[in-house]
Amino acid sequence: MTSRRQFLKGIALGSAGLAVGWDAKSYARILGANERVNSAIIGLHGRGYAHLECIRQNKDTMVTHVCDVDRRELDKFAAETKKQFLQDPVAVKDFRRVLESKDVDVITIATPEHWHAPMAIAGLQAGKHVYVEKPCSHNPYEGELLIAAQKKYGKLVQMGNQQRSSGHTIEIVAKIREGLIGRPYFGKAWYSNTRPSIGVGKVAPVPAELDWDLWQGPAPRRPYKDNIHPYNWHWFWHWGTGETLNNGTHEVDVCRWALGVDYPNAVGAAGGRYHFKDDWEFYDSLVTSFEYDDRLITWEGMSCQGKQYYGRSRGSTIHGTEGTVLVDRDGYQVFSLDDKLIQEFNTQQATTTQDLQSIDAMTTRHFQNLLNGIRTGEKLRAPIEEANTSVTMLHLSNIAWKLDRTLHLDKQNGHILGDEKAMAMWRREYAKGWEPKV
């Protein structure tokens, strides 16, 4: 099997030859006479369908390629793509074939998380713009690499923290910044779900339709077990990042945005796997805190115990000296200091923790923002350097939980101070030949 390094070397040589003689007219032909942007969707189980519909809802777009290592997902998704765009996409299992195509302007990544950053970096190196689902990395080191790659290759990278493109969230964050609730100083975020047990997996034959070697990609090789694919990889350290990065990314990002803060002074986390005893390697219940000089953010995640706060399975409250704002994907409420409701907005479009494939206006707008960035230079709402701060904070939460201690940080870059064992978890080991490099 060709390694990632050999493959990218070939791309670099090929691209060098193709670049000769390119001009504005040549680039316009790539986008098409009507500025059509061609997309390739990579990772087709679940969230890929949201990508497909959001691309379709934006004008002058086409999904030309679809990619998945599981033939069952690939065939089903290709048929749906043809139904939506009235054209057969190129359907391949190896994303490197997508990167070879000069027809593709942007890749969208909805793969398992251990692939997010390595694939995004490879896409940038191949001259593609990137939309990558959260989290943008499997570990903090990859986030740093992805930022460096974006700066080096100059293409756009948007992360899927789509609430940054929610009209009502943009509005209420602006009001908070303008003093709606006085001086904001505390953000509380939460997530509740009723996930079932994943049981105890057994080593099993790899399904004939699945390329298990390519599925693993940059991760060191492990045998196939019957409780990993297609979704439960989330709960294994080797490939996933737990509920904190899977869902906490969204609401912690909103809290950080509303409070106007970046890296905290310290990160602490406490919790465990309490609800079931099985192969799940992360917590199912976690409380984590991000401490600043004069502000605080907490996130409470309950993967298996579905009790909601304020009748919402996920959301954020921002507390200030003169009141409180509750905001989620469905709207916001403003409360006075004595807890009286004084203002309210509702989108009339309810979302839940089960919305993996759901289509909503904010996700469509998030894709539109990237497309406008490609066409007109519109500023991205979740550029990778900004988005990665929230992601890295939550990686640090996982490290704090794993080591059962508070981490003290360099506020400039999030690096852990005075703790070699914790800082050793800043990155992972990679399969030979697949380590991402810039």
MILO-347058 format. One record per residue (C-alpha): residue number from 0; x, y, z. Coordinates in steps of 0.001 Angstrom, whole numbers, plus 524288, in hexadecimal, padded with zeros to 5 digits. Layout:
PT    k      x      y      z
PT  NUM      X      Y      Z
...
//
This chain:
PT    k      x      y      z
PT    0  80000  80000  80000
PT    1  8054A  80D6D  7FC61
PT    2  80878  81558  8087B
PT    3  8033C  822EE  80A93
PT    4  81113  82876  8092A
PT    5  81352  82218  7FBE9
PT    6  805F2  82640  7F741
PT    7  80777  8348B  7FB1D
PT    8  814E5  834FF  7F4E9
PT    9  80E71  830E0  7E83D
PT   10  803FB  83B4E  7E9C7
PT   11  80E46  845B5  7EC30
PT   12  815CA  84202  7DFE7
PT   13  8096E  84170  7D7D1
PT   14  8046E  84E53  7DCF5
PT   15  81145  854F4  7D9EE
PT   16  80FD7  8511B  7CBBB
PT   17  80190  85510  7CAE2
PT   18  803F7  8626C  7D09E
PT   19  80BCA  866E2  7C4CF
PT   20  803B2  86FEB  7BC5B
PT   21  7F80D  87116  7C579
PT   22  7F14F  87E39  7C5A8
PT   23  7E482  88425  7CA5C
PT   24  7DD10  87E74  7BED9
PT   25  7E234  870D8  7C1DF
PT   26  7DDCC  871EB  7CFEE
PT   27  7D07F  876EF  7CBA9
PT   28  7CEC0  86ACB  7C35C
PT   29  7D121  86251  7CF60
PT   30  7C626  8692F  7D694
PT   31  7BDFD  868C5  7CA3F
PT   32  7B81F  87396  7C21C
PT   33  7ADF4  87612  7CCB5
PT   34  7B7F9  87561  7D7D7
PT   35  7B370  867C9  7DB6B
PT   36  7BAE2  861EB  7E6B9
PT   37  7BD15  85342  7E5C2
PT   38  7BD5B  84BB1  7F27C
PT   39  7C1AB  83E2A  7F6A5
PT   40  7BB6B  83864  802D3
PT   41  7C437  82EF9  80A4C
PT   42  7BE59  82697  81516
PT   43  7B055  8234A  811CD
PT   44  7AA49  81D03  81DCF
PT   45  7A126  82669  824B8
PT   46  7A64F  83449  82437
PT   47  7A9ED  8331B  815DC
PT   48  79B7E  8341B  8126F
PT   49  79AC8  84164  81904
PT   50  7A664  8459D  810C1
PT   51  79F92  840FA  80477
PT   52  7930E  84861  80735
PT   53  799CA  854CD  80BAF
PT   54  7A1FF  85521  7FF61
PT   55  795BE  852E0  7F736
PT   56  78EB6  85E21  7FDCF
PT   57  79976  8679A  7F9D6
PT   58  79970  86CB5  7EBF0
PT   59  7A378  86972  7E17A
PT   60  7A857  85D2C  7E828
PT   61  7AA7A  84F1B  7E427
PT   62  7AEA6  842F0  7EB6F
PT   63  7B7A5  83C9A  7E185
PT   64  7BE15  8325E  7EA40
PT   65  7B9FE  82A19  7F5DC
PT   66  7C344  821B5  7FDB2
PT   67  7C251  81760  8084A
PT   68  7CA28  80B59  80BFC
PT   69  7BD8B  8038E  80DC4
PT   70  7B77B  7FF92  800D0
PT   71  7AA02  7FE7D  8070D
PT   72  7AA45  80CD2  80B11
PT   73  7B071  810F5  7FE34
PT   74  7A644  80AB0  7F568
PT   75  79AD9  80FCB  7FD5C
PT   76  7A04B  81D89  7FE13
PT   77  7A3D9  81E12  7EFAB
PT   78  795CC  81AB9  7EC3F
PT   79  790C8  825A4  7F519
PT   80  79A7D  82F3A  7EF35
PT   81  79596  82C1A  7E18B
PT   82  787A6  82E18  7E64F
PT   83  78B0C  83B75  7EBE4
PT   84  793DE  8408E  7E0FD
PT   85  78ECC  838BB  7D548
PT   86  79C86  83450  7D22C
PT   87  7A46C  82853  7D5E7
PT   88  7AFB1  82BF4  7DEDF
PT   89  7BCEC  82584  7DDF6
PT   90  7BC34  81B94  7E90C
PT   91  7C927  816E0  7EEB6
PT   92  7CDA5  8108A  7FB56
PT   93  7DB20  816E7  7FBC1
PT   94  7DAF8  82588  7FEB1
PT   95  7E812  82700  7F7E6
PT   96  7E13D  824E6  7EADF
PT   97  7D8A5  83089  7EE4C
PT   98  7E475  8390F  7F0E9
PT   99  7E9F9  8358D  7E396
PT  100  7DE1A  83B29  7DCB3
PT  101  7DF6C  848E2  7D713
PT  102  7D08C  849BA  7D6DF
PT  103  7CF88  84A8B  7E5B5
PT  104  7D034  85811  7EBF9
PT  105  7CCA7  85491  7FA08
PT  106  7CC88  8481F  8020F
PT  107  7C308  8464E  80D52
PT  108  7C754  83CD8  817ED
PT  109  7BDDD  83504  82054
PT  110  7C6A5  8295E  8231F
PT  111  7CA7E  823A1  8304A
PT  112  7D1FC  82DC2  8381F
PT  113  7DF88  827C0  836F9
PT  114  7DEC7  82B18  82882
PT  115  7DA33  83944  829AF
PT  116  7E714  84097  82A74
PT  117  7EF8B  83782  82225
PT  118  7E56C  837AA  8174B
PT  119  7E35C  84658  8183E
PT  120  7F20F  848AC  81772
PT  121  7F322  83FA9  80BB1
PT  122  7E7E5  8470A  8055C
PT  123  7EEBF  85412  8074F
PT  124  7FB43  84E82  801BD
PT  125  7F395  84A20  7F5D1
PT  126  7EE2F  857ED  7F3E5
PT  127  7E07F  855A4  7F941
PT  128  7D862  85DE7  8025F
PT  129  7D37D  85648  80E37
PT  130  7C725  85515  81651
PT  131  7CA2A  84C18  821C7
PT  132  7C0B9  84781  82C20
PT  133  7C3DF  84A02  83A50
PT  134  7CCE9  8470F  84076
PT  135  7D701  84B90  8368E
PT  136  7E130  842AD  83CCD
PT  137  7E30B  8363F  8448F
PT  138  7ED0B  83CD2  84D83
PT  139  7F261  84A86  84FE0
PT  140  7FE93  8484C  847A0
PT  141  7F651  845DB  83B8A
PT  142  7EF12  85291  83DB1
PT  143  7FBF2  859F1  83D75
PT  144  7FFED  852D9  83103
PT  145  7F303  855FA  82A71
PT  146  7F45A  86478  82D77
PT  147  80234  86446  82810
PT  148  7FDAB  85D2D  81BBE
PT  149  7F2C1  866F4  81968
PT  150  7FC51  8723C  81A71
PT  151  8063E  86B84  811AB
PT  152  7FD19  86759  806B7
PT  153  7F39E  872B9  80762
PT  154  7E6D9  86B6B  80555
PT  155  7DB29  86D3F  80E46
PT  156  7D7D3  8641A  81989
PT  157  7CAA2  864FC  8203F
PT  158  7C76E  85C51  82BEF
PT  159  7B9AB  8574D  82E28
PT  160  7B66D  85F11  83A6A
PT  161  7AA9A  863CD  832F3
PT  162  7A489  86B95  83E07
PT  163  7AE53  87624  83A46
PT  164  7A586  87809  82E62
PT  165  798C3  877F9  83613
PT  166  79213  8851A  83411
PT  167  78BFE  885BB  84188
PT  168  798AD  88195  84820
PT  169  7A052  88C00  840D2
PT  170  79604  895D4  8452F
PT  171  795D9  8921E  85388
PT  172  7A4A4  89116  854AF
PT  173  7A59B  89EDE  84F26
PT  174  79B9E  8A399  8593D
PT  175  7A334  89D02  86439
PT  176  7AF90  8A3B2  85F8F
PT  177  7A81D  8B09F  85F82
PT  178  7A445  8AF25  86DD8
PT  179  796E4  8A8A4  86D68
PT  180  7998D  8A13D  87A1D
PT  181  7A3E1  8AA2D  87F96
PT  182  7B173  8A456  8809D
PT  183  7B0C9  895EA  87CBC
PT  184  7B952  88D16  88504
PT  185  7B415  87F15  884EA
PT  186  7B053  875F0  879D8
PT  187  7A9AE  868F0  87CC1
PT  188  7A884  85EFE  871B9
PT  189  7A216  8519D  871EA
PT  190  79E66  845BE  869DB
PT  191  7954D  83A6B  86D4B
PT  192  79284  82DDE  865E5
PT  193  78E34  81FD7  86846
PT  194  79878  8181F  860F1
PT  195  7979B  80950  862AF
PT  196  7A2BB  8006D  866BA
PT  197  7AC6C  7FC88  85C20
PT  198  7AEA2  7EF5F  862A5
PT  199  7BB48  7E7B6  8624B
PT  200  7C07E  7E63D  85491
PT  201  7C62B  7DA04  84EB0
PT  202  7D09C  7D901  8445C
PT  203  7C944  7D5C9  837EC
PT  204  7CB9F  7D47D  8294A
PT  205  7CBEA  7E1A0  8226C
PT  206  7BF81  7E35F  81A55
PT  207  7C25E  7E11A  80BFE
PT  208  7BD5D  7EEAB  808AB
PT  209  7C688  7F5BB  81230
PT  210  7D4C8  7F987  80FCE
PT  211  7D918  7F887  81E03
PT  212  7E727  7FC3A  81AFB
PT  213  7E330  808FC  81484
PT  214  7D8E9  80B76  81F16
PT  215  7E3FE  80B3D  82913
PT  216  7ECE2  813C2  820B7
PT  217  7F593  81BDE  829BE
PT  218  7F223  813F6  835F9
PT  219  7FB22  808A3  839C8
PT  220  7F51F  7FBCE  83593
PT  221  7EB97  7F440  83E03
PT  222  7E327  7E862  83B18
PT  223  7D529  7EA73  836C4
PT  224  7CAE9  7E898  84164
PT  225  7BC54  7E7B0  83FA7
PT  226  7B8DD  7F399  8480F
PT  227  7C13F  7FE4B  841D1
PT  228  7BC24  80164  83432
PT  229  7B498  80955  82FE1
PT  230  7B24F  8120D  83BD9
PT  231  7B79B  80CCB  848AA
PT  232  7C5B9  81081  84562
PT  233  7C1E7  81D5A  84C28
PT  234  7C3AD  816B3  85955
PT  235  7D15C  81130  85719
PT  236  7DD71  819AA  8598D
PT  237  7E441  813BB  84DC1
PT  238  7DAC5  819F4  8440E
PT  239  7D153  822CE  84B5A
PT  240  7D142  82DE0  85524
PT  241  7C563  82AD6  85D9B
PT  242  7B926  832D7  85FAE
PT  243  7C0D0  83F01  8633D
PT  244  7C5E5  840E5  8556C
PT  245  7BA86  839E7  84EE3
PT  246  7B088  8436C  85461
PT  247  7B660  84C30  85ED6
PT  248  7BDE8  85360  8543C
PT  249  7B189  85A62  84FE8
PT  250  7ACC2  8602E  85C9B
PT  251  7BA15  862FA  8628D
PT  252  7BD43  86A53  85611
PT  253  7B0F4  87291  857E4
PT  254  7B4BE  87593  86601
PT  255  7C27C  87970  86215
PT  256  7BD26  881EE  85713
PT  257  7B363  888CD  85FF3
PT  258  7BD43  88B20  86AD4
PT  259  7C7BF  88FB4  8614F
PT  260  7D27D  886B4  86663
PT  261  7DCBF  87DB6  8608D
PT  262  7E535  87400  86807
PT  263  7E2A4  87330  876B1
PT  264  7EC68  8731D  881CC
PT  265  7E882  8657C  88638
PT  266  7E027  859D3  88236
PT  267  7DA6E  84FBC  88B6F
PT  268  7D138  84441  8893A
PT  269  7CA80  839D6  89161
PT  270  7C1A6  82E9D  88D9B
PT  271  7C164  8206F  8898E
PT  272  7BADD  81536  8827E
PT  273  7AFC5  81315  88C1B
PT  274  7A3A8  80F07  88497
PT  275  7A8A3  8029B  87DFD
PT  276  7B472  7F9CE  87F04
PT  277  7B90C  7F6C0  8715B
PT  278  7C3C9  7FA1E  86785
PT  279  7C0E3  808BF  867EC
PT  280  7CE0D  80ED6  86BBB
PT  281  7C99F  81CB5  86EC0
PT  282  7C06A  8221C  87923
PT  283  7B1B3  82215  87763
PT  284  7B084  82CDB  8819A
PT  285  7B9FF  8382E  88260
PT  286  7BAEE  845A8  88861
PT  287  7C608  84DF1  8833D
PT  288  7CA4B  85BD5  88664
PT  289  7D242  8661A  87F50
PT  290  7D771  87079  888A6
PT  291  7DB15  87E56  88476
PT  292  7DFC4  88A19  88C4B
PT  293  7D1FA  88F4B  88E21
PT  294  7C946  885B4  886D4
PT  295  7C57F  87768  886E0
PT  296  7BFEE  86D9F  87D20
PT  297  7BABF  8602E  880D9
PT  298  7B5C1  854F9  8788D
PT  299  7AD76  849E2  87DCF
PT  300  7ABB2  83E07  8752E
PT  301  7A29B  83298  877BC
PT  302  7A349  828AE  86CBD
PT  303  79A07  81EB2  872A0
PT  304  79192  82647  87C36
PT  305  78836  82EB2  8748C
PT  306  7839E  83849  87EDA
PT  307  782B4  845A0  87861
PT  308  78583  8533C  87D68
PT  309  77B31  85D90  87A9E
PT  310  77417  8536E  87262
PT  311  77F91  852EF  868EF
PT  312  78881  8478D  865FD
PT  313  79389  850F4  862C7
PT  314  7963E  85F61  8644C
PT  315  79DB1  86A37  86B2C
PT  316  79AAD  8746A  8755D
PT  317  7A29D  880E2  8764E
PT  318  7A1F5  88763  883AA
PT  319  7A525  895A9  88603
PT  320  7A44A  8A031  8906B
PT  321  796CB  8A46D  88BBB
PT  322  79072  89820  8867B
PT  323  791A2  88B43  87F2A
PT  324  79032  886A7  87125
PT  325  78C4B  878CC  86DA1
PT  326  78FBC  8757C  85F84
PT  327  78EDA  868FE  8579D
PT  328  78CC1  86534  84974
PT  329  77E42  8683C  84A64
PT  330  77ED0  87621  84FB8
PT  331  781DF  87DD8  85BE9
PT  332  77BEF  8832F  86861
PT  333  7804E  88EDC  87069
PT  334  77E0F  88F0F  87F2E
PT  335  77F4D  89A40  888C4
PT  336  7880A  8991A  8949E
PT  337  77C56  8945A  89C9A
PT  338  7799C  889DA  8923D
PT  339  76DEF  88FFA  88B49
PT  340  76CC1  88D2E  87CB7
PT  341  76DEE  89A59  875C6
PT  342  770D7  896AF  867AF
PT  343  76F7E  88A97  85F33
PT  344  771CA  885D8  85152
PT  345  76E7B  87888  84B97
PT  346  771EC  87381  83E0E
PT  347  7661E  86A50  83E41
PT  348  76F6B  85FBB  8395E
PT  349  77249  85679  84498
PT  350  77EF7  84EBA  844AD
PT  351  78353  843F2  84DE2
PT  352  78F32  83C07  85186
PT  353  78AF1  8324C  8471F
PT  354  78CE2  83BCC  83BCA
PT  355  798BC  835A0  8352D
PT  356  7927D  835D2  827B7
PT  357  78992  84168  829CC
PT  358  78993  84D12  820C4
PT  359  7884D  85A81  826BE
PT  360  789DE  86879  82241
PT  361  79636  86AE8  829FF
PT  362  79D77  85F71  823D4
PT  363  79928  8639C  8163F
PT  364  79DF1  87162  8194D
PT  365  7AAB9  86BE7  81E80
PT  366  7AD1B  8654C  8116D
PT  367  7A8C7  871B1  80A77
PT  368  7B2AC  8797E  81243
PT  369  7BD96  87086  80D76
PT  370  7B89F  8713C  7FF70
PT  371  7B812  88013  8003C
PT  372  7C5CE  87FF1  805B8
PT  373  7CA64  87843  7F9EB
PT  374  7C334  880D5  7F017
PT  375  7C3F3  88E7C  7F5D0
PT  376  7CD5A  88E14  80153
PT  377  7C2A6  88F11  80BA1
PT  378  7C848  88D72  81938
PT  379  7C62D  87FE2  81EEA
PT  380  7BE3B  87ECB  82B58
PT  381  7C5EA  87306  8303B
PT  382  7D396  87444  82A67
PT  383  7DC2E  86953  82EF6
PT  384  7E4C8  8716D  83803
PT  385  7D8EA  8763F  83F96
PT  386  7D1CC  8692F  83F88
PT  387  7DDD1  861C0  843E1
PT  388  7DE85  86944  850AC
PT  389  7D19C  8635D  85525
PT  390  7D5A1  855EC  85061
PT  391  7E2D4  85666  85740
PT  392  7DC63  85A99  863FC
PT  393  7D3DA  84E7D  8637E
PT  394  7DF52  845AD  8603D
PT  395  7E597  84B29  86C84
PT  396  7D942  847CB  873FB
PT  397  7DAF3  839AC  86FAA
PT  398  7E92D  839C8  873F0
PT  399  7E583  83FA3  88131
PT  400  7DB4F  834F2  88306
PT  401  7E487  82A2A  87EB0
PT  402  7EF38  82E7F  8881C
PT  403  7E5CC  832A5  892EB
PT  404  7EBE1  83FEA  8952F
PT  405  7EA85  84E3A  891D9
PT  406  7F2DA  852F7  88686
PT  407  7F913  86070  88696
PT  408  7FAB7  8669E  87948
PT  409  8027C  87048  8715C
PT  410  7F77E  87992  86D8D
PT  411  7FE1C  87CDB  860A5
PT  412  7FDBE  86F3A  85AB0
PT  413  7F6F8  86625  86454
PT  414  80344  85E4B  8672F
PT  415  8037D  85797  8747F
PT  416  80CFD  85D77  87E36
PT  417  8158D  855C1  88799
PT  418  80FB7  84866  884B6
PT  419  817C0  83FF5  87B71
PT  420  80EA3  83452  87C72
PT  421  802E6  83C78  87894
PT  422  80A40  84366  86DAD
PT  423  80E50  8361A  86851
PT  424  7FFCF  83429  86534
PT  425  80005  84029  85C54
PT  426  801D2  83704  850B1
PT  427  80024  828C3  84D07
PT  428  807F5  81E14  8463D
PT  429  8051F  81BEA  837D3
PT  430  80563  81055  82EBF
PT  431  8122C  80FE7  82745
PT  432  811AC  81883  81B3B
PT  433  80517  81F54  81F44
PT  434  809A5  829C0  828D6
PT  435  80443  836F9  82469
PT  436  80EB0  840D7  820D8
PT  437  80E61  84EC7  81BC8
//
